[in-house]
Amino acid sequence: MKHLEDRLERFETLTAECELIAKLATDSSKREFYLKLGEQYRQLAVDIRQAIATTAAA
């Protein structure tokens, strides 16, 4: 379970970093890239939260 929690924290951190980079980007293609990448990390965090909830319920 600790491994999943570590992964969740990492994906949340990466999401925040991508959002920050996107806000600071002056190039629109880079901005779009980091927004999409942040969304992918956000979805991974959601998936990990669900895995943690499933494991805790078992």
CHARMM internal coordinates of N, CA and C (Angstrom, degrees):
IC EDIT
DIST 1 N 1 CA 1.4515
DIST 1 CA 1 C 1.5340
ANGL 1 N 1 CA 1 C 110.24
DIST 1 C 2 N 1.3064
ANGL 1 CA 1 C 2 N 118.02
DIHE 1 N 1 CA 1 C 2 N -37.31
DIST 2 N 2 CA 1.4619
ANGL 1 C 2 N 2 CA 121.99
DIHE 1 CA 1 C 2 N 2 CA 179.80
DIST 2 CA 2 C 1.5244
ANGL 2 N 2 CA 2 C 110.26
DIHE 1 C 2 N 2 CA 2 C -59.67
DIST 2 C 3 N 1.3292
ANGL 2 CA 2 C 3 N 116.41
DIHE 2 N 2 CA 2 C 3 N -37.55
DIST 3 N 3 CA 1.4647
ANGL 2 C 3 N 3 CA 121.05
DIHE 2 CA 2 C 3 N 3 CA 179.03
DIST 3 CA 3 C 1.5293
ANGL 3 N 3 CA 3 C 110.07
DIHE 2 C 3 N 3 CA 3 C -60.77
DIST 3 C 4 N 1.3234
ANGL 3 CA 3 C 4 N 117.34
DIHE 3 N 3 CA 3 C 4 N -43.58
DIST 4 N 4 CA 1.4632
ANGL 3 C 4 N 4 CA 121.03
DIHE 3 CA 3 C 4 N 4 CA 179.38
DIST 4 CA 4 C 1.5222
ANGL 4 N 4 CA 4 C 111.22
DIHE 3 C 4 N 4 CA 4 C -65.32
DIST 4 C 5 N 1.3138
ANGL 4 CA 4 C 5 N 116.57
DIHE 4 N 4 CA 4 C 5 N -40.66
DIST 5 N 5 CA 1.4647
ANGL 4 C 5 N 5 CA 120.23
DIHE 4 CA 4 C 5 N 5 CA 179.05
DIST 5 CA 5 C 1.5256
ANGL 5 N 5 CA 5 C 111.17
DIHE 4 C 5 N 5 CA 5 C -65.17
DIST 5 C 6 N 1.3373
ANGL 5 CA 5 C 6 N 116.49
DIHE 5 N 5 CA 5 C 6 N -37.73
DIST 6 N 6 CA 1.4654
ANGL 5 C 6 N 6 CA 120.44
DIHE 5 CA 5 C 6 N 6 CA 176.46
DIST 6 CA 6 C 1.5216
ANGL 6 N 6 CA 6 C 110.65
DIHE 5 C 6 N 6 CA 6 C -64.13
DIST 6 C 7 N 1.3278
ANGL 6 CA 6 C 7 N 115.99
DIHE 6 N 6 CA 6 C 7 N -42.59
DIST 7 N 7 CA 1.4673
ANGL 6 C 7 N 7 CA 120.89
DIHE 6 CA 6 C 7 N 7 CA 178.39
DIST 7 CA 7 C 1.5285
ANGL 7 N 7 CA 7 C 110.58
DIHE 6 C 7 N 7 CA 7 C -62.94
DIST 7 C 8 N 1.3227
ANGL 7 CA 7 C 8 N 116.66
DIHE 7 N 7 CA 7 C 8 N -42.88
DIST 8 N 8 CA 1.4569
ANGL 7 C 8 N 8 CA 121.14
DIHE 7 CA 7 C 8 N 8 CA 179.46
DIST 8 CA 8 C 1.5251
ANGL 8 N 8 CA 8 C 110.18
DIHE 7 C 8 N 8 CA 8 C -59.17
DIST 8 C 9 N 1.3101
ANGL 8 CA 8 C 9 N 116.44
DIHE 8 N 8 CA 8 C 9 N -47.08
DIST 9 N 9 CA 1.4574
ANGL 8 C 9 N 9 CA 120.64
DIHE 8 CA 8 C 9 N 9 CA 179.43
DIST 9 CA 9 C 1.5273
ANGL 9 N 9 CA 9 C 110.67
DIHE 8 C 9 N 9 CA 9 C -60.70
DIST 9 C 10 N 1.3212
ANGL 9 CA 9 C 10 N 116.81
DIHE 9 N 9 CA 9 C 10 N -41.86
DIST 10 N 10 CA 1.4709
ANGL 9 C 10 N 10 CA 120.78
DIHE 9 CA 9 C 10 N 10 CA -179.70
DIST 10 CA 10 C 1.5331
ANGL 10 N 10 CA 10 C 110.82
DIHE 9 C 10 N 10 CA 10 C -63.97
DIST 10 C 11 N 1.3311
ANGL 10 CA 10 C 11 N 117.88
DIHE 10 N 10 CA 10 C 11 N -44.88
DIST 11 N 11 CA 1.4624
ANGL 10 C 11 N 11 CA 120.57
DIHE 10 CA 10 C 11 N 11 CA -179.57
DIST 11 CA 11 C 1.5290
ANGL 11 N 11 CA 11 C 111.41
DIHE 10 C 11 N 11 CA 11 C -65.99
DIST 11 C 12 N 1.3216
ANGL 11 CA 11 C 12 N 117.12
DIHE 11 N 11 CA 11 C 12 N -36.13
DIST 12 N 12 CA 1.4667
ANGL 11 C 12 N 12 CA 120.05
DIHE 11 CA 11 C 12 N 12 CA 176.99
DIST 12 CA 12 C 1.5284
ANGL 12 N 12 CA 12 C 110.88
DIHE 11 C 12 N 12 CA 12 C -66.31
DIST 12 C 13 N 1.3196
ANGL 12 CA 12 C 13 N 116.55
DIHE 12 N 12 CA 12 C 13 N -39.29
DIST 13 N 13 CA 1.4604
ANGL 12 C 13 N 13 CA 121.13
DIHE 12 CA 12 C 13 N 13 CA 177.36
DIST 13 CA 13 C 1.5253
ANGL 13 N 13 CA 13 C 110.74
DIHE 12 C 13 N 13 CA 13 C -64.78
DIST 13 C 14 N 1.3255
ANGL 13 CA 13 C 14 N 116.29
DIHE 13 N 13 CA 13 C 14 N -45.37
DIST 14 N 14 CA 1.4608
ANGL 13 C 14 N 14 CA 120.26
DIHE 13 CA 13 C 14 N 14 CA 179.39
DIST 14 CA 14 C 1.5225
ANGL 14 N 14 CA 14 C 111.23
DIHE 13 C 14 N 14 CA 14 C -63.14
DIST 14 C 15 N 1.3207
ANGL 14 CA 14 C 15 N 116.98
DIHE 14 N 14 CA 14 C 15 N -38.03
DIST 15 N 15 CA 1.4669
ANGL 14 C 15 N 15 CA 120.76
DIHE 14 CA 14 C 15 N 15 CA 177.29
DIST 15 CA 15 C 1.5270
ANGL 15 N 15 CA 15 C 110.04
DIHE 14 C 15 N 15 CA 15 C -59.95
DIST 15 C 16 N 1.3130
ANGL 15 CA 15 C 16 N 116.40
DIHE 15 N 15 CA 15 C 16 N -48.78
DIST 16 N 16 CA 1.4723
ANGL 15 C 16 N 16 CA 120.72
DIHE 15 CA 15 C 16 N 16 CA -179.45
DIST 16 CA 16 C 1.5245
ANGL 16 N 16 CA 16 C 111.23
DIHE 15 C 16 N 16 CA 16 C -62.72
DIST 16 C 17 N 1.3169
ANGL 16 CA 16 C 17 N 117.45
DIHE 16 N 16 CA 16 C 17 N -40.64
DIST 17 N 17 CA 1.4569
ANGL 16 C 17 N 17 CA 120.74
DIHE 16 CA 16 C 17 N 17 CA 179.66
DIST 17 CA 17 C 1.5229
ANGL 17 N 17 CA 17 C 111.19
DIHE 16 C 17 N 17 CA 17 C -64.54
DIST 17 C 18 N 1.3198
ANGL 17 CA 17 C 18 N 117.11
DIHE 17 N 17 CA 17 C 18 N -43.00
DIST 18 N 18 CA 1.4663
ANGL 17 C 18 N 18 CA 120.81
DIHE 17 CA 17 C 18 N 18 CA 178.43
DIST 18 CA 18 C 1.5232
ANGL 18 N 18 CA 18 C 111.22
DIHE 17 C 18 N 18 CA 18 C -63.20
DIST 18 C 19 N 1.3252
ANGL 18 CA 18 C 19 N 116.96
DIHE 18 N 18 CA 18 C 19 N -40.45
DIST 19 N 19 CA 1.4605
ANGL 18 C 19 N 19 CA 120.10
DIHE 18 CA 18 C 19 N 19 CA 178.57
DIST 19 CA 19 C 1.5246
ANGL 19 N 19 CA 19 C 110.99
DIHE 18 C 19 N 19 CA 19 C -64.05
DIST 19 C 20 N 1.3116
ANGL 19 CA 19 C 20 N 116.81
DIHE 19 N 19 CA 19 C 20 N -40.21
DIST 20 N 20 CA 1.4591
ANGL 19 C 20 N 20 CA 120.73
DIHE 19 CA 19 C 20 N 20 CA 178.46
DIST 20 CA 20 C 1.5272
ANGL 20 N 20 CA 20 C 110.85
DIHE 19 C 20 N 20 CA 20 C -65.19
DIST 20 C 21 N 1.3169
ANGL 20 CA 20 C 21 N 116.85
DIHE 20 N 20 CA 20 C 21 N -46.19
DIST 21 N 21 CA 1.4616
ANGL 20 C 21 N 21 CA 120.71
DIHE 20 CA 20 C 21 N 21 CA 179.07
DIST 21 CA 21 C 1.5262
ANGL 21 N 21 CA 21 C 109.90
DIHE 20 C 21 N 21 CA 21 C -60.67
DIST 21 C 22 N 1.3187
ANGL 21 CA 21 C 22 N 116.68
DIHE 21 N 21 CA 21 C 22 N -41.74
DIST 22 N 22 CA 1.4674
ANGL 21 C 22 N 22 CA 120.47
DIHE 21 CA 21 C 22 N 22 CA 179.61
DIST 22 CA 22 C 1.5277
ANGL 22 N 22 CA 22 C 110.88
DIHE 21 C 22 N 22 CA 22 C -62.06
DIST 22 C 23 N 1.3165
ANGL 22 CA 22 C 23 N 117.33
DIHE 22 N 22 CA 22 C 23 N -39.95
DIST 23 N 23 CA 1.4659
ANGL 22 C 23 N 23 CA 120.72
DIHE 22 CA 22 C 23 N 23 CA 179.37
DIST 23 CA 23 C 1.5228
ANGL 23 N 23 CA 23 C 111.77
DIHE 22 C 23 N 23 CA 23 C -66.00
DIST 23 C 24 N 1.3196
ANGL 23 CA 23 C 24 N 115.86
DIHE 23 N 23 CA 23 C 24 N -33.59
DIST 24 N 24 CA 1.4575
ANGL 23 C 24 N 24 CA 120.60
DIHE 23 CA 23 C 24 N 24 CA -176.50
DIST 24 CA 24 C 1.5248
ANGL 24 N 24 CA 24 C 113.06
DIHE 23 C 24 N 24 CA 24 C -88.17
DIST 24 C 25 N 1.3236
ANGL 24 CA 24 C 25 N 116.96
DIHE 24 N 24 CA 24 C 25 N -15.36
DIST 25 N 25 CA 1.4653
ANGL 24 C 25 N 25 CA 120.69
DIHE 24 CA 24 C 25 N 25 CA -176.12
DIST 25 CA 25 C 1.5222
ANGL 25 N 25 CA 25 C 110.99
DIHE 24 C 25 N 25 CA 25 C -67.28
DIST 25 C 26 N 1.3198
ANGL 25 CA 25 C 26 N 115.02
DIHE 25 N 25 CA 25 C 26 N 135.20
DIST 26 N 26 CA 1.4578
ANGL 25 C 26 N 26 CA 120.11
DIHE 25 CA 25 C 26 N 26 CA 176.47
DIST 26 CA 26 C 1.5234
ANGL 26 N 26 CA 26 C 110.91
DIHE 25 C 26 N 26 CA 26 C -95.22
DIST 26 C 27 N 1.3068
ANGL 26 CA 26 C 27 N 117.20
DIHE 26 N 26 CA 26 C 27 N -21.55
DIST 27 N 27 CA 1.4572
ANGL 26 C 27 N 27 CA 122.99
DIHE 26 CA 26 C 27 N 27 CA 178.32
DIST 27 CA 27 C 1.5297
ANGL 27 N 27 CA 27 C 109.01
DIHE 26 C 27 N 27 CA 27 C -87.80
DIST 27 C 28 N 1.3101
ANGL 27 CA 27 C 28 N 116.52
DIHE 27 N 27 CA 27 C 28 N 122.80
DIST 28 N 28 CA 1.4699
ANGL 27 C 28 N 28 CA 120.23
DIHE 27 CA 27 C 28 N 28 CA -175.42
DIST 28 CA 28 C 1.5241
ANGL 28 N 28 CA 28 C 112.59
DIHE 27 C 28 N 28 CA 28 C -63.87
DIST 28 C 29 N 1.3253
ANGL 28 CA 28 C 29 N 118.77
DIHE 28 N 28 CA 28 C 29 N -33.01
DIST 29 N 29 CA 1.4663
ANGL 28 C 29 N 29 CA 119.85
DIHE 28 CA 28 C 29 N 29 CA 179.25
DIST 29 CA 29 C 1.5298
ANGL 29 N 29 CA 29 C 110.62
DIHE 28 C 29 N 29 CA 29 C -69.45
DIST 29 C 30 N 1.3248
ANGL 29 CA 29 C 30 N 117.06
DIHE 29 N 29 CA 29 C 30 N -37.63
DIST 30 N 30 CA 1.4666
ANGL 29 C 30 N 30 CA 119.95
DIHE 29 CA 29 C 30 N 30 CA 176.81
DIST 30 CA 30 C 1.5271
ANGL 30 N 30 CA 30 C 110.16
DIHE 29 C 30 N 30 CA 30 C -69.34
DIST 30 C 31 N 1.3154
ANGL 30 CA 30 C 31 N 116.12
DIHE 30 N 30 CA 30 C 31 N -39.10
DIST 31 N 31 CA 1.4672
ANGL 30 C 31 N 31 CA 120.03
DIHE 30 CA 30 C 31 N 31 CA 177.83
DIST 31 CA 31 C 1.5299
ANGL 31 N 31 CA 31 C 109.83
DIHE 30 C 31 N 31 CA 31 C -58.51
DIST 31 C 32 N 1.3144
ANGL 31 CA 31 C 32 N 115.77
DIHE 31 N 31 CA 31 C 32 N -48.08
DIST 32 N 32 CA 1.4657
ANGL 31 C 32 N 32 CA 120.75
DIHE 31 CA 31 C 32 N 32 CA -179.98
DIST 32 CA 32 C 1.5222
ANGL 32 N 32 CA 32 C 111.37
DIHE 31 C 32 N 32 CA 32 C -63.23
DIST 32 C 33 N 1.3246
ANGL 32 CA 32 C 33 N 117.21
DIHE 32 N 32 CA 32 C 33 N -41.04
DIST 33 N 33 CA 1.4606
ANGL 32 C 33 N 33 CA 121.71
DIHE 32 CA 32 C 33 N 33 CA 178.37
DIST 33 CA 33 C 1.5254
ANGL 33 N 33 CA 33 C 111.10
DIHE 32 C 33 N 33 CA 33 C -58.40
DIST 33 C 34 N 1.3325
ANGL 33 CA 33 C 34 N 116.60
DIHE 33 N 33 CA 33 C 34 N -48.99
DIST 34 N 34 CA 1.4611
ANGL 33 C 34 N 34 CA 119.87
DIHE 33 CA 33 C 34 N 34 CA -177.46
DIST 34 CA 34 C 1.5244
ANGL 34 N 34 CA 34 C 112.50
DIHE 33 C 34 N 34 CA 34 C -71.03
DIST 34 C 35 N 1.3166
ANGL 34 CA 34 C 35 N 117.52
DIHE 34 N 34 CA 34 C 35 N -29.87
DIST 35 N 35 CA 1.4632
ANGL 34 C 35 N 35 CA 119.43
DIHE 34 CA 34 C 35 N 35 CA 174.38
DIST 35 CA 35 C 1.5306
ANGL 35 N 35 CA 35 C 110.60
DIHE 34 C 35 N 35 CA 35 C -65.71
DIST 35 C 36 N 1.3261
ANGL 35 CA 35 C 36 N 116.31
DIHE 35 N 35 CA 35 C 36 N -43.60
DIST 36 N 36 CA 1.4704
ANGL 35 C 36 N 36 CA 120.21
DIHE 35 CA 35 C 36 N 36 CA 178.63
DIST 36 CA 36 C 1.5237
ANGL 36 N 36 CA 36 C 111.20
DIHE 35 C 36 N 36 CA 36 C -66.25
DIST 36 C 37 N 1.3265
ANGL 36 CA 36 C 37 N 115.95
DIHE 36 N 36 CA 36 C 37 N -42.02
DIST 37 N 37 CA 1.4570
ANGL 36 C 37 N 37 CA 119.95
DIHE 36 CA 36 C 37 N 37 CA 178.95
DIST 37 CA 37 C 1.5242
ANGL 37 N 37 CA 37 C 110.83
DIHE 36 C 37 N 37 CA 37 C -62.89
DIST 37 C 38 N 1.3238
ANGL 37 CA 37 C 38 N 116.52
DIHE 37 N 37 CA 37 C 38 N -41.42
DIST 38 N 38 CA 1.4582
ANGL 37 C 38 N 38 CA 120.79
DIHE 37 CA 37 C 38 N 38 CA 177.07
DIST 38 CA 38 C 1.5177
ANGL 38 N 38 CA 38 C 111.72
DIHE 37 C 38 N 38 CA 38 C -61.59
DIST 38 C 39 N 1.3272
ANGL 38 CA 38 C 39 N 117.18
DIHE 38 N 38 CA 38 C 39 N -39.00
DIST 39 N 39 CA 1.4655
ANGL 38 C 39 N 39 CA 120.81
DIHE 38 CA 38 C 39 N 39 CA 177.45
DIST 39 CA 39 C 1.5239
ANGL 39 N 39 CA 39 C 111.31
DIHE 38 C 39 N 39 CA 39 C -63.98
DIST 39 C 40 N 1.3167
ANGL 39 CA 39 C 40 N 116.63
DIHE 39 N 39 CA 39 C 40 N -39.10
DIST 40 N 40 CA 1.4636
ANGL 39 C 40 N 40 CA 120.10
DIHE 39 CA 39 C 40 N 40 CA 178.42
DIST 40 CA 40 C 1.5297
ANGL 40 N 40 CA 40 C 110.51
DIHE 39 C 40 N 40 CA 40 C -64.34
DIST 40 C 41 N 1.3233
ANGL 40 CA 40 C 41 N 116.51
DIHE 40 N 40 CA 40 C 41 N -43.01
DIST 41 N 41 CA 1.4687
ANGL 40 C 41 N 41 CA 119.89
DIHE 40 CA 40 C 41 N 41 CA 177.22
DIST 41 CA 41 C 1.5249
ANGL 41 N 41 CA 41 C 110.77
DIHE 40 C 41 N 41 CA 41 C -65.14
DIST 41 C 42 N 1.3336
ANGL 41 CA 41 C 42 N 117.37
DIHE 41 N 41 CA 41 C 42 N -37.53
DIST 42 N 42 CA 1.4581
ANGL 41 C 42 N 42 CA 120.93
DIHE 41 CA 41 C 42 N 42 CA 178.04
DIST 42 CA 42 C 1.5371
ANGL 42 N 42 CA 42 C 110.12
DIHE 41 C 42 N 42 CA 42 C -62.09
DIST 42 C 43 N 1.3265
ANGL 42 CA 42 C 43 N 116.89
DIHE 42 N 42 CA 42 C 43 N -42.29
DIST 43 N 43 CA 1.4598
ANGL 42 C 43 N 43 CA 120.15
DIHE 42 CA 42 C 43 N 43 CA 179.24
DIST 43 CA 43 C 1.5298
ANGL 43 N 43 CA 43 C 111.07
DIHE 42 C 43 N 43 CA 43 C -66.43
DIST 43 C 44 N 1.3068
ANGL 43 CA 43 C 44 N 117.32
DIHE 43 N 43 CA 43 C 44 N -37.84
DIST 44 N 44 CA 1.4608
ANGL 43 C 44 N 44 CA 120.23
DIHE 43 CA 43 C 44 N 44 CA 176.02
DIST 44 CA 44 C 1.5313
ANGL 44 N 44 CA 44 C 110.32
DIHE 43 C 44 N 44 CA 44 C -62.77
DIST 44 C 45 N 1.3257
ANGL 44 CA 44 C 45 N 117.21
DIHE 44 N 44 CA 44 C 45 N -39.39
DIST 45 N 45 CA 1.4649
ANGL 44 C 45 N 45 CA 120.58
DIHE 44 CA 44 C 45 N 45 CA 177.61
DIST 45 CA 45 C 1.5251
ANGL 45 N 45 CA 45 C 110.56
DIHE 44 C 45 N 45 CA 45 C -63.50
DIST 45 C 46 N 1.3320
ANGL 45 CA 45 C 46 N 117.27
DIHE 45 N 45 CA 45 C 46 N -40.79
DIST 46 N 46 CA 1.4670
ANGL 45 C 46 N 46 CA 120.84
DIHE 45 CA 45 C 46 N 46 CA 177.33
DIST 46 CA 46 C 1.5297
ANGL 46 N 46 CA 46 C 110.09
DIHE 45 C 46 N 46 CA 46 C -61.88
DIST 46 C 47 N 1.3247
ANGL 46 CA 46 C 47 N 116.25
DIHE 46 N 46 CA 46 C 47 N -43.62
DIST 47 N 47 CA 1.4650
ANGL 46 C 47 N 47 CA 120.27
DIHE 46 CA 46 C 47 N 47 CA 179.58
DIST 47 CA 47 C 1.5332
ANGL 47 N 47 CA 47 C 111.40
DIHE 46 C 47 N 47 CA 47 C -62.86
DIST 47 C 48 N 1.3138
ANGL 47 CA 47 C 48 N 116.28
DIHE 47 N 47 CA 47 C 48 N -40.70
DIST 48 N 48 CA 1.4705
ANGL 47 C 48 N 48 CA 120.20
DIHE 47 CA 47 C 48 N 48 CA 179.22
DIST 48 CA 48 C 1.5314
ANGL 48 N 48 CA 48 C 110.23
DIHE 47 C 48 N 48 CA 48 C -66.93
DIST 48 C 49 N 1.3391
ANGL 48 CA 48 C 49 N 117.54
DIHE 48 N 48 CA 48 C 49 N -40.32
DIST 49 N 49 CA 1.4754
ANGL 48 C 49 N 49 CA 120.06
DIHE 48 CA 48 C 49 N 49 CA 176.74
DIST 49 CA 49 C 1.5249
ANGL 49 N 49 CA 49 C 110.39
DIHE 48 C 49 N 49 CA 49 C -58.72
DIST 49 C 50 N 1.3214
ANGL 49 CA 49 C 50 N 116.98
DIHE 49 N 49 CA 49 C 50 N -41.75
DIST 50 N 50 CA 1.4614
ANGL 49 C 50 N 50 CA 121.11
DIHE 49 CA 49 C 50 N 50 CA 178.85
DIST 50 CA 50 C 1.5311
ANGL 50 N 50 CA 50 C 110.60
DIHE 49 C 50 N 50 CA 50 C -65.00
DIST 50 C 51 N 1.3207
ANGL 50 CA 50 C 51 N 116.72
DIHE 50 N 50 CA 50 C 51 N -39.96
DIST 51 N 51 CA 1.4704
ANGL 50 C 51 N 51 CA 120.38
DIHE 50 CA 50 C 51 N 51 CA 178.51
DIST 51 CA 51 C 1.5254
ANGL 51 N 51 CA 51 C 110.14
DIHE 50 C 51 N 51 CA 51 C -64.31
DIST 51 C 52 N 1.3223
ANGL 51 CA 51 C 52 N 117.06
DIHE 51 N 51 CA 51 C 52 N -40.89
DIST 52 N 52 CA 1.4640
ANGL 51 C 52 N 52 CA 121.05
DIHE 51 CA 51 C 52 N 52 CA 179.21
DIST 52 CA 52 C 1.5319
ANGL 52 N 52 CA 52 C 109.36
DIHE 51 C 52 N 52 CA 52 C -64.01
DIST 52 C 53 N 1.3293
ANGL 52 CA 52 C 53 N 116.70
DIHE 52 N 52 CA 52 C 53 N -44.19
DIST 53 N 53 CA 1.4711
ANGL 52 C 53 N 53 CA 120.39
DIHE 52 CA 52 C 53 N 53 CA 179.96
DIST 53 CA 53 C 1.5259
ANGL 53 N 53 CA 53 C 110.98
DIHE 52 C 53 N 53 CA 53 C -63.40
DIST 53 C 54 N 1.3104
ANGL 53 CA 53 C 54 N 116.50
DIHE 53 N 53 CA 53 C 54 N -40.28
DIST 54 N 54 CA 1.4687
ANGL 53 C 54 N 54 CA 120.95
DIHE 53 CA 53 C 54 N 54 CA 178.92
DIST 54 CA 54 C 1.5242
ANGL 54 N 54 CA 54 C 111.05
DIHE 53 C 54 N 54 CA 54 C -65.82
DIST 54 C 55 N 1.3290
ANGL 54 CA 54 C 55 N 115.80
DIHE 54 N 54 CA 54 C 55 N -42.77
DIST 55 N 55 CA 1.4592
ANGL 54 C 55 N 55 CA 120.04
DIHE 54 CA 54 C 55 N 55 CA 179.16
DIST 55 CA 55 C 1.5203
ANGL 55 N 55 CA 55 C 111.45
DIHE 54 C 55 N 55 CA 55 C -66.75
DIST 55 C 56 N 1.3121
ANGL 55 CA 55 C 56 N 117.44
DIHE 55 N 55 CA 55 C 56 N -38.65
DIST 56 N 56 CA 1.4613
ANGL 55 C 56 N 56 CA 121.41
DIHE 55 CA 55 C 56 N 56 CA 179.56
DIST 56 CA 56 C 1.5237
ANGL 56 N 56 CA 56 C 111.45
DIHE 55 C 56 N 56 CA 56 C -68.44
DIST 56 C 57 N 1.3346
ANGL 56 CA 56 C 57 N 116.58
DIHE 56 N 56 CA 56 C 57 N -33.03
DIST 57 N 57 CA 1.4617
ANGL 56 C 57 N 57 CA 120.62
DIHE 56 CA 56 C 57 N 57 CA -179.08
DIST 57 CA 57 C 1.5273
ANGL 57 N 57 CA 57 C 111.91
DIHE 56 C 57 N 57 CA 57 C -76.04
DIST 57 C 58 N 1.3262
ANGL 57 CA 57 C 58 N 116.66
DIHE 57 N 57 CA 57 C 58 N -21.91
DIST 58 N 58 CA 1.4747
ANGL 57 C 58 N 58 CA 120.06
DIHE 57 CA 57 C 58 N 58 CA -176.90
DIST 58 CA 58 C 1.5108
ANGL 58 N 58 CA 58 C 112.75
DIHE 57 C 58 N 58 CA 58 C -78.72
END
COOR INIT
IC SEED 1 N 1 CA 1 C
IC BUILD
